[in-house]
Amino acid sequence: MKNLVKTSVVISTGLFLAGCDGKFSQGGVFKPKPDEPAKVESDSGSRPAARPAAVVAKPAATAHTAEQFDTTTAEQRAEAVVEARSGGARKLGVTIASLGNPAEAGFWIKTPLVNKAGKGRVEYPATGKSVAVDLIPIDGPKTAGSRVSLATLRLLGAPLAGLPELIVFAE
């Protein structure tokens, strides 16, 4: 009887591992393949994603520094600054921001100050600089903090490890 149980455990384990496609050595069975987007389930209802402004390359898997993670081009940075000067935006409020996921390239802010995705800009009063961004809604009270892309914080001249106070505007 003991041999039957052991044999069935070994066979079950073998069948399970056979379907894993060797993912144990790559960080786990349940991670999505690199060419498959991760599926995120949310019980807060569906919200539209921000419109992509320009294609920004993803950082390399070996990226370790801010320069390596910030894959925006000089042209994209210049365009984000010029677009921010175009005006016509309404002030949504002030938020305390922290660095968002540095692997998410581009110019964006995830903030509870907006209910739907759109275009806007953020201003950092300490430097007087302003950057055009994609506004991405997140759940939480309006007084909750926001997460900002690495590229945006660098253009604003804001500290990457700090909690800068930013003014958020919508188009």
Z-matrix of the N, CA and C atoms (Angstrom, degrees):
N
C 1 1.455
C 2 1.530 1 110.87
N 3 1.382 2 115.39 1 -42.19
C 4 1.460 3 119.02 2 179.44
C 5 1.530 4 111.11 3 -61.78
N 6 1.306 5 116.44 4 -39.26
C 7 1.465 6 119.85 5 179.77
C 8 1.520 7 111.22 6 -66.25
N 9 1.309 8 117.90 7 -34.43
C 10 1.454 9 121.76 8 178.91
C 11 1.527 10 110.86 9 -66.06
N 12 1.329 11 116.75 10 -41.89
C 13 1.467 12 121.10 11 178.35
C 14 1.527 13 110.16 12 -66.21
N 15 1.333 14 116.34 13 -45.90
C 16 1.465 15 120.06 14 179.09
C 17 1.524 16 111.06 15 -60.84
N 18 1.308 17 116.57 16 -42.68
C 19 1.457 18 121.25 17 -179.16
C 20 1.523 19 110.57 18 -64.20
N 21 1.321 20 117.25 19 -43.09
C 22 1.459 21 119.24 20 -179.71
C 23 1.529 22 111.51 21 -67.39
N 24 1.333 23 118.29 22 -34.98
C 25 1.466 24 120.99 23 176.53
C 26 1.525 25 110.21 24 -65.91
N 27 1.306 26 117.20 25 -43.16
C 28 1.462 27 121.28 26 -179.92
C 29 1.531 28 110.49 27 -64.60
N 30 1.319 29 117.41 28 -42.75
C 31 1.467 30 121.01 29 179.88
C 32 1.530 31 110.10 30 -66.29
N 33 1.343 32 117.35 31 -43.58
C 34 1.470 33 120.78 32 178.73
C 35 1.520 34 111.06 33 -61.47
N 36 1.326 35 116.73 34 -44.41
C 37 1.464 36 120.86 35 178.84
C 38 1.531 37 110.28 36 -62.64
N 39 1.321 38 116.19 37 -42.27
C 40 1.460 39 120.08 38 179.08
C 41 1.516 40 112.48 39 -62.37
N 42 1.336 41 116.23 40 -42.50
C 43 1.464 42 119.65 41 177.89
C 44 1.528 43 111.33 42 -64.84
N 45 1.326 44 116.54 43 -39.92
C 46 1.463 45 120.38 44 178.40
C 47 1.520 46 110.72 45 -62.81
N 48 1.326 47 116.05 46 -47.31
C 49 1.470 48 119.82 47 -178.97
C 50 1.518 49 111.87 48 -67.77
N 51 1.311 50 118.13 49 -30.70
C 52 1.462 51 120.69 50 179.60
C 53 1.526 52 111.60 51 -64.51
N 54 1.313 53 117.15 52 -30.66
C 55 1.462 54 120.94 53 -179.88
C 56 1.511 55 113.67 54 -87.54
N 57 1.319 56 118.03 55 -0.31
C 58 1.466 57 121.41 56 -174.70
C 59 1.516 58 113.73 57 -84.20
N 60 1.311 59 118.71 58 -14.88
C 61 1.456 60 122.12 59 177.45
C 62 1.520 61 112.19 60 61.37
N 63 1.339 62 117.97 61 30.04
C 64 1.465 63 121.71 62 175.26
C 65 1.503 64 115.25 63 70.95
N 66 1.296 65 119.31 64 24.78
C 67 1.465 66 121.30 65 -175.28
C 68 1.523 67 113.43 66 -79.32
N 69 1.349 68 118.99 67 -9.84
C 70 1.462 69 119.88 68 -179.69
C 71 1.521 70 111.32 69 -62.31
N 72 1.316 71 117.18 70 -37.56
C 73 1.463 72 119.90 71 -178.82
C 74 1.521 73 112.81 72 -79.29
N 75 1.352 74 117.50 73 -7.57
C 76 1.457 75 120.83 74 -177.60
C 77 1.517 76 111.98 75 -109.49
N 78 1.325 77 118.32 76 19.74
C 79 1.450 78 119.26 77 174.39
C 80 1.504 79 115.61 78 105.08
N 81 1.311 80 118.85 79 2.42
C 82 1.455 81 118.58 80 174.88
C 83 1.504 82 113.59 81 136.45
N 84 1.319 83 114.37 82 152.39
C 85 1.446 84 122.15 83 -177.72
C 86 1.520 85 110.98 84 -74.68
N 87 1.314 86 117.75 85 -33.29
C 88 1.442 87 121.20 86 -168.22
C 89 1.520 88 114.46 87 -94.84
N 90 1.300 89 118.52 88 5.39
C 91 1.464 90 120.60 89 175.81
C 92 1.521 91 108.98 90 -79.48
N 93 1.350 92 118.17 91 145.64
C 94 1.463 93 119.17 92 178.70
C 95 1.521 94 110.33 93 -69.41
N 96 1.307 95 115.13 94 153.47
C 97 1.457 96 119.72 95 175.06
C 98 1.521 97 108.03 96 -66.00
N 99 1.349 98 119.17 97 152.92
C 100 1.461 99 120.67 98 -177.14
C 101 1.521 100 114.30 99 -55.52
N 102 1.325 101 118.21 100 -30.11
C 103 1.462 102 119.39 101 -178.48
C 104 1.532 103 112.58 102 -91.06
N 105 1.342 104 117.01 103 1.27
C 106 1.457 105 120.69 104 177.66
C 107 1.518 106 109.88 105 -108.88
N 108 1.334 107 119.09 106 129.17
C 109 1.464 108 119.91 107 176.84
C 110 1.522 109 110.00 108 -70.92
N 111 1.315 110 116.09 109 145.97
C 112 1.450 111 120.71 110 176.88
C 113 1.517 112 109.16 111 -70.65
N 114 1.328 113 116.75 112 138.84
C 115 1.451 114 120.66 113 178.02
C 116 1.520 115 108.11 114 -93.04
N 117 1.307 116 116.69 115 129.50
C 118 1.452 117 121.83 116 -179.20
C 119 1.518 118 108.33 117 -115.27
N 120 1.302 119 115.72 118 123.39
C 121 1.450 120 120.81 119 177.84
C 122 1.515 121 108.13 120 -98.25
N 123 1.307 122 116.85 121 137.18
C 124 1.455 123 121.54 122 178.89
C 125 1.510 124 108.72 123 -137.90
N 126 1.335 125 115.74 124 135.64
C 127 1.444 126 118.69 125 178.58
C 128 1.517 127 111.50 126 -93.88
N 129 1.306 128 118.07 127 7.83
C 130 1.458 129 121.66 128 -178.55
C 131 1.526 130 111.93 129 -91.79
N 132 1.317 131 117.30 130 10.03
C 133 1.460 132 119.35 131 -178.56
C 134 1.512 133 109.90 132 94.98
N 135 1.299 134 116.08 133 164.60
C 136 1.461 135 117.96 134 -179.15
C 137 1.517 136 109.81 135 -91.89
N 138 1.302 137 114.13 136 142.00
C 139 1.455 138 121.89 137 176.96
C 140 1.504 139 107.95 138 -127.16
N 141 1.303 140 117.55 139 145.59
C 142 1.462 141 119.09 140 179.69
C 143 1.522 142 110.68 141 -71.97
N 144 1.300 143 114.94 142 148.01
C 145 1.458 144 120.23 143 176.55
C 146 1.523 145 109.29 144 -79.25
N 147 1.317 146 115.58 145 157.64
C 148 1.459 147 119.88 146 178.56
C 149 1.518 148 109.94 147 -66.51
N 150 1.317 149 115.88 148 146.92
C 151 1.455 150 120.63 149 176.74
C 152 1.515 151 108.90 150 -72.29
N 153 1.310 152 118.49 151 130.43
C 154 1.459 153 119.03 152 177.89
C 155 1.525 154 110.41 153 -71.46
N 156 1.314 155 116.96 154 128.82
C 157 1.461 156 121.68 155 -179.55
C 158 1.523 157 110.15 156 -77.88
N 159 1.286 158 115.94 157 -56.74
C 160 1.452 159 121.21 158 -179.88
C 161 1.517 160 107.51 159 -143.13
N 162 1.294 161 115.87 160 154.23
C 163 1.454 162 119.51 161 179.86
C 164 1.516 163 108.32 162 -74.43
N 165 1.319 164 114.57 163 123.60
C 166 1.454 165 121.06 164 178.40
C 167 1.520 166 106.70 165 -118.36
N 168 1.317 167 116.31 166 129.40
C 169 1.460 168 121.07 167 -178.60
C 170 1.518 169 110.85 168 -63.49
N 171 1.324 170 115.22 169 145.57
C 172 1.465 171 120.26 170 176.16
C 173 1.524 172 108.01 171 -74.75
N 174 1.336 173 116.77 172 146.91
C 175 1.465 174 118.80 173 176.74
C 176 1.521 175 110.57 174 -65.10
N 177 1.312 176 115.60 175 153.28
C 178 1.455 177 120.83 176 177.24
C 179 1.527 178 109.56 177 -66.32
N 180 1.302 179 116.54 178 152.09
C 181 1.462 180 121.33 179 179.33
C 182 1.531 181 111.31 180 -62.44
N 183 1.323 182 116.77 181 -21.09
C 184 1.466 183 121.22 182 -178.73
C 185 1.527 184 112.82 183 -94.36
N 186 1.325 185 117.78 184 7.21
C 187 1.466 186 121.32 185 -177.97
C 188 1.522 187 110.78 186 -63.04
N 189 1.358 188 115.30 187 136.59
C 190 1.467 189 120.84 188 179.40
C 191 1.521 190 112.49 189 -133.12
N 192 1.317 191 118.06 190 -21.77
C 193 1.466 192 120.71 191 -176.32
C 194 1.528 193 110.25 192 -110.12
N 195 1.317 194 115.61 193 165.06
C 196 1.463 195 120.27 194 178.40
C 197 1.524 196 110.52 195 -60.08
N 198 1.311 197 117.87 196 -39.50
C 199 1.465 198 121.40 197 -179.95
C 200 1.523 199 110.87 198 -64.47
N 201 1.339 200 117.66 199 -36.77
C 202 1.458 201 120.70 200 179.84
C 203 1.533 202 111.40 201 -73.01
N 204 1.338 203 117.30 202 -34.67
C 205 1.461 204 120.78 203 179.50
C 206 1.525 205 111.83 204 -76.85
N 207 1.323 206 118.16 205 -32.63
C 208 1.463 207 121.25 206 -179.53
C 209 1.518 208 108.56 207 -82.87
N 210 1.324 209 115.79 208 98.64
C 211 1.466 210 120.92 209 -175.93
C 212 1.527 211 112.80 210 -98.29
N 213 1.327 212 117.23 211 10.34
C 214 1.464 213 119.23 212 177.53
C 215 1.525 214 109.24 213 -69.13
N 216 1.328 215 115.25 214 148.07
C 217 1.456 216 120.32 215 179.94
C 218 1.530 217 110.06 216 -87.18
N 219 1.306 218 116.13 217 166.20
C 220 1.467 219 120.75 218 177.04
C 221 1.527 220 110.14 219 -60.69
N 222 1.324 221 117.19 220 -37.74
C 223 1.462 222 120.93 221 178.65
C 224 1.528 223 111.48 222 -65.10
N 225 1.327 224 117.05 223 -41.99
C 226 1.465 225 121.02 224 179.12
C 227 1.529 226 111.06 225 -65.33
N 228 1.333 227 116.52 226 -39.37
C 229 1.471 228 120.17 227 178.25
C 230 1.529 229 110.26 228 -65.84
N 231 1.324 230 116.92 229 -42.88
C 232 1.462 231 120.36 230 179.10
C 233 1.527 232 110.84 231 -63.98
N 234 1.320 233 117.36 232 -40.32
C 235 1.462 234 121.39 233 179.12
C 236 1.529 235 111.07 234 -65.03
N 237 1.324 236 117.83 235 -39.06
C 238 1.469 237 121.23 236 179.43
C 239 1.529 238 111.12 237 -64.72
N 240 1.319 239 117.21 238 -35.08
C 241 1.466 240 120.75 239 178.65
C 242 1.525 241 110.27 240 -73.68
N 243 1.335 242 117.68 241 -41.91
C 244 1.468 243 121.79 242 179.60
C 245 1.528 244 110.17 243 -64.73
N 246 1.328 245 118.04 244 -45.35
C 247 1.459 246 121.61 245 179.51
C 248 1.526 247 111.35 246 -60.88
N 249 1.319 248 116.67 247 -34.48
C 250 1.461 249 120.39 248 -179.69
C 251 1.522 250 111.49 249 -66.35
N 252 1.323 251 117.46 250 -27.44
C 253 1.471 252 121.73 251 -179.19
C 254 1.521 253 113.03 252 -80.81
N 255 1.340 254 117.23 253 -10.44
C 256 1.460 255 120.01 254 -172.46
C 257 1.527 256 113.50 255 -69.46
N 258 1.329 257 118.63 256 -14.27
C 259 1.468 258 121.61 257 174.92
C 260 1.509 259 113.50 258 70.64
N 261 1.345 260 115.48 259 -163.69
C 262 1.451 261 120.76 260 179.87
C 263 1.512 262 113.84 261 76.65
N 264 1.301 263 118.32 262 12.25
C 265 1.457 264 121.61 263 -177.51
C 266 1.525 265 110.58 264 -100.57
N 267 1.339 266 115.36 265 153.11
C 268 1.460 267 119.30 266 176.11
C 269 1.522 268 109.10 267 -106.90
N 270 1.317 269 115.39 268 142.03
C 271 1.458 270 121.15 269 -177.26
C 272 1.526 271 109.66 270 -73.69
N 273 1.329 272 115.96 271 128.08
C 274 1.455 273 121.52 272 177.82
C 275 1.523 274 111.80 273 -94.27
N 276 1.319 275 116.00 274 -31.30
C 277 1.453 276 119.65 275 -179.51
C 278 1.511 277 112.39 276 150.10
N 279 1.314 278 114.17 277 -172.63
C 280 1.458 279 122.41 278 -179.47
C 281 1.525 280 107.91 279 -112.83
N 282 1.314 281 116.45 280 141.25
C 283 1.461 282 121.17 281 -179.72
C 284 1.523 283 110.13 282 -139.13
N 285 1.314 284 115.13 283 150.19
C 286 1.466 285 120.80 284 171.24
C 287 1.520 286 105.95 285 -90.31
N 288 1.307 287 116.46 286 126.55
C 289 1.458 288 120.75 287 -173.16
C 290 1.520 289 111.49 288 -113.58
N 291 1.304 290 114.25 289 150.92
C 292 1.459 291 121.29 290 172.04
C 293 1.518 292 107.89 291 -128.90
N 294 1.298 293 116.33 292 164.59
C 295 1.458 294 121.51 293 178.81
C 296 1.520 295 109.31 294 -66.95
N 297 1.317 296 116.09 295 126.92
C 298 1.460 297 121.41 296 175.23
C 299 1.516 298 110.02 297 -80.75
N 300 1.304 299 116.33 298 -165.23
C 301 1.454 300 121.51 299 -179.90
C 302 1.527 301 109.82 300 -64.73
N 303 1.330 302 118.36 301 114.28
C 304 1.470 303 119.70 302 -177.56
C 305 1.522 304 113.23 303 -66.40
N 306 1.313 305 118.36 304 -16.06
C 307 1.461 306 120.70 305 178.18
C 308 1.526 307 112.03 306 -80.49
N 309 1.339 308 117.84 307 -10.43
C 310 1.466 309 121.64 308 175.87
C 311 1.523 310 107.70 309 -90.46
N 312 1.306 311 115.72 310 102.16
C 313 1.461 312 121.55 311 -173.83
C 314 1.524 313 111.87 312 -75.31
N 315 1.311 314 116.01 313 163.90
C 316 1.460 315 121.96 314 174.76
C 317 1.514 316 113.00 315 105.76
N 318 1.326 317 115.22 316 -171.36
C 319 1.461 318 122.62 317 -178.04
C 320 1.525 319 107.72 318 -112.98
N 321 1.322 320 117.85 319 108.43
C 322 1.450 321 121.76 320 -176.48
C 323 1.529 322 111.10 321 -153.87
N 324 1.338 323 113.90 322 161.37
C 325 1.457 324 121.58 323 171.03
C 326 1.522 325 106.59 324 -138.60
N 327 1.306 326 115.92 325 131.45
C 328 1.460 327 122.60 326 174.36
C 329 1.524 328 105.59 327 -101.03
N 330 1.323 329 115.76 328 114.78
C 331 1.455 330 120.08 329 -170.66
C 332 1.520 331 112.07 330 -144.20
N 333 1.343 332 117.17 331 147.60
C 334 1.465 333 119.65 332 174.54
C 335 1.532 334 112.19 333 -80.76
N 336 1.325 335 117.83 334 2.34
C 337 1.463 336 121.34 335 178.87
C 338 1.525 337 112.27 336 -75.88
N 339 1.331 338 117.92 337 -11.02
C 340 1.463 339 120.99 338 178.26
C 341 1.521 340 109.93 339 -122.26
N 342 1.331 341 115.72 340 150.17
C 343 1.461 342 121.94 341 178.20
C 344 1.517 343 112.52 342 -100.75
N 345 1.331 344 116.41 343 -18.38
C 346 1.456 345 120.34 344 178.98
C 347 1.519 346 109.01 345 -142.57
N 348 1.306 347 114.82 346 156.16
C 349 1.461 348 120.76 347 -178.76
C 350 1.520 349 110.02 348 -67.49
N 351 1.306 350 115.68 349 148.30
C 352 1.454 351 120.29 350 178.81
C 353 1.513 352 111.49 351 -175.92
N 354 1.304 353 114.73 352 -168.29
C 355 1.464 354 121.93 353 179.38
C 356 1.521 355 109.37 354 -103.37
N 357 1.301 356 115.61 355 151.99
C 358 1.455 357 120.48 356 178.34
C 359 1.509 358 110.29 357 -172.15
N 360 1.328 359 114.45 358 -157.81
C 361 1.462 360 119.31 359 176.96
C 362 1.517 361 108.97 360 -152.33
N 363 1.320 362 114.95 361 159.62
C 364 1.454 363 121.37 362 174.29
C 365 1.516 364 108.37 363 -124.14
N 366 1.312 365 114.96 364 146.86
C 367 1.464 366 121.58 365 -179.70
C 368 1.523 367 108.08 366 -126.30
N 369 1.329 368 115.51 367 138.20
C 370 1.461 369 121.99 368 177.04
C 371 1.523 370 107.43 369 -110.20
N 372 1.341 371 118.25 370 101.95
C 373 1.465 372 121.41 371 -174.99
C 374 1.531 373 114.35 372 -58.10
N 375 1.318 374 118.09 373 -28.81
C 376 1.462 375 120.51 374 -178.55
C 377 1.525 376 112.28 375 -62.86
N 378 1.341 377 117.21 376 -31.22
C 379 1.468 378 120.23 377 178.61
C 380 1.527 379 111.81 378 -111.31
N 381 1.327 380 117.05 379 -15.07
C 382 1.457 381 121.17 380 -177.32
C 383 1.518 382 112.88 381 77.37
N 384 1.331 383 117.59 382 8.42
C 385 1.465 384 120.95 383 -178.06
C 386 1.521 385 110.70 384 -89.75
N 387 1.334 386 114.50 385 152.92
C 388 1.447 387 122.13 386 -177.88
C 389 1.526 388 108.82 387 -137.92
N 390 1.355 389 116.89 388 143.11
C 391 1.458 390 122.03 389 -176.91
C 392 1.524 391 109.56 390 -135.65
N 393 1.329 392 116.81 391 135.45
C 394 1.468 393 121.93 392 174.32
C 395 1.523 394 108.45 393 -73.29
N 396 1.338 395 116.50 394 134.40
C 397 1.461 396 121.34 395 -176.23
C 398 1.524 397 111.22 396 -139.65
N 399 1.314 398 115.02 397 164.25
C 400 1.456 399 121.76 398 166.91
C 401 1.524 400 106.12 399 -86.18
N 402 1.321 401 116.59 400 130.22
C 403 1.463 402 122.22 401 176.71
C 404 1.518 403 107.62 402 -92.11
N 405 1.318 404 116.29 403 122.97
C 406 1.461 405 122.01 404 -177.66
C 407 1.528 406 108.06 405 -121.14
N 408 1.332 407 117.78 406 122.01
C 409 1.463 408 119.71 407 -177.72
C 410 1.526 409 112.48 408 -74.12
N 411 1.329 410 115.24 409 145.24
C 412 1.464 411 121.98 410 170.18
C 413 1.520 412 107.19 411 -133.31
N 414 1.302 413 115.93 412 156.26
C 415 1.457 414 120.71 413 179.44
C 416 1.514 415 110.46 414 -74.24
N 417 1.308 416 115.30 415 148.77
C 418 1.453 417 121.28 416 176.48
C 419 1.508 418 110.71 417 139.99
N 420 1.324 419 115.99 418 166.35
C 421 1.463 420 118.93 419 177.55
C 422 1.524 421 110.13 420 -68.61
N 423 1.325 422 115.83 421 156.98
C 424 1.469 423 120.61 422 -178.91
C 425 1.531 424 112.09 423 -59.05
N 426 1.332 425 116.20 424 -23.05
C 427 1.468 426 120.54 425 -179.08
C 428 1.522 427 112.89 426 -84.61
N 429 1.329 428 116.57 427 -4.75
C 430 1.465 429 119.69 428 178.87
C 431 1.524 430 109.59 429 -71.26
N 432 1.294 431 116.57 430 161.07
C 433 1.455 432 121.38 431 -179.73
C 434 1.513 433 112.95 432 -76.63
N 435 1.314 434 114.96 433 174.71
C 436 1.462 435 122.68 434 -178.25
C 437 1.517 436 109.52 435 -125.15
N 438 1.327 437 115.63 436 162.70
C 439 1.459 438 121.75 437 175.54
C 440 1.529 439 107.37 438 -117.17
N 441 1.319 440 115.58 439 136.24
C 442 1.464 441 121.19 440 -174.03
C 443 1.521 442 109.42 441 -125.06
N 444 1.321 443 115.25 442 147.00
C 445 1.467 444 119.83 443 179.68
C 446 1.529 445 111.23 444 -67.76
N 447 1.300 446 113.62 445 154.42
C 448 1.461 447 121.44 446 177.95
C 449 1.521 448 111.14 447 -59.09
N 450 1.333 449 116.80 448 -44.73
C 451 1.472 450 120.81 449 -178.83
C 452 1.525 451 111.22 450 -61.38
N 453 1.338 452 117.33 451 -39.46
C 454 1.463 453 121.30 452 179.64
C 455 1.521 454 110.68 453 -65.46
N 456 1.325 455 117.43 454 -48.08
C 457 1.466 456 120.11 455 -179.98
C 458 1.521 457 111.42 456 -61.09
N 459 1.320 458 117.10 457 -38.89
C 460 1.469 459 119.68 458 179.56
C 461 1.524 460 111.29 459 -65.19
N 462 1.344 461 117.37 460 -42.16
C 463 1.469 462 119.87 461 179.22
C 464 1.524 463 111.79 462 -67.23
N 465 1.326 464 116.80 463 -34.34
C 466 1.464 465 120.40 464 178.80
C 467 1.528 466 112.50 465 -72.80
N 468 1.319 467 116.77 466 -18.20
C 469 1.465 468 120.37 467 -175.24
C 470 1.521 469 111.11 468 76.29
N 471 1.329 470 116.57 469 24.76
C 472 1.464 471 121.83 470 -179.06
C 473 1.525 472 109.53 471 -89.92
N 474 1.326 473 117.04 472 152.57
C 475 1.468 474 119.56 473 179.28
C 476 1.525 475 111.25 474 -67.97
N 477 1.316 476 116.83 475 133.21
C 478 1.459 477 121.00 476 -178.57
C 479 1.524 478 111.58 477 -71.82
N 480 1.304 479 117.64 478 -30.32
C 481 1.461 480 121.43 479 -177.87
C 482 1.531 481 111.77 480 -100.18
N 483 1.312 482 117.78 481 4.29
C 484 1.460 483 121.04 482 -177.97
C 485 1.521 484 112.09 483 -99.20
N 486 1.321 485 114.74 484 -169.97
C 487 1.461 486 122.08 485 176.80
C 488 1.529 487 108.26 486 -125.96
N 489 1.332 488 117.05 487 74.58
C 490 1.461 489 120.06 488 -177.45
C 491 1.528 490 112.12 489 -68.90
N 492 1.321 491 114.72 490 148.67
C 493 1.462 492 121.24 491 174.62
C 494 1.517 493 108.22 492 -91.29
N 495 1.328 494 116.29 493 121.90
C 496 1.467 495 121.80 494 -176.18
C 497 1.515 496 110.16 495 -118.70
N 498 1.317 497 116.19 496 147.60
C 499 1.463 498 122.37 497 173.83
C 500 1.531 499 105.82 498 -99.62
N 501 1.339 500 115.90 499 129.96
C 502 1.455 501 121.57 500 -176.39
C 503 1.531 502 109.62 501 -109.15
N 504 1.335 503 115.51 502 132.62
C 505 1.463 504 122.76 503 179.36
C 506 1.518 505 109.01 504 -123.93
N 507 1.340 506 116.95 505 148.21
C 508 1.462 507 122.11 506 175.42
C 509 1.512 508 108.95 507 -116.11
N 510 1.327 509 117.26 508 148.05
C 511 1.467 510 121.97 509 176.41
C 512 1.506 511 109.57 510 -77.42
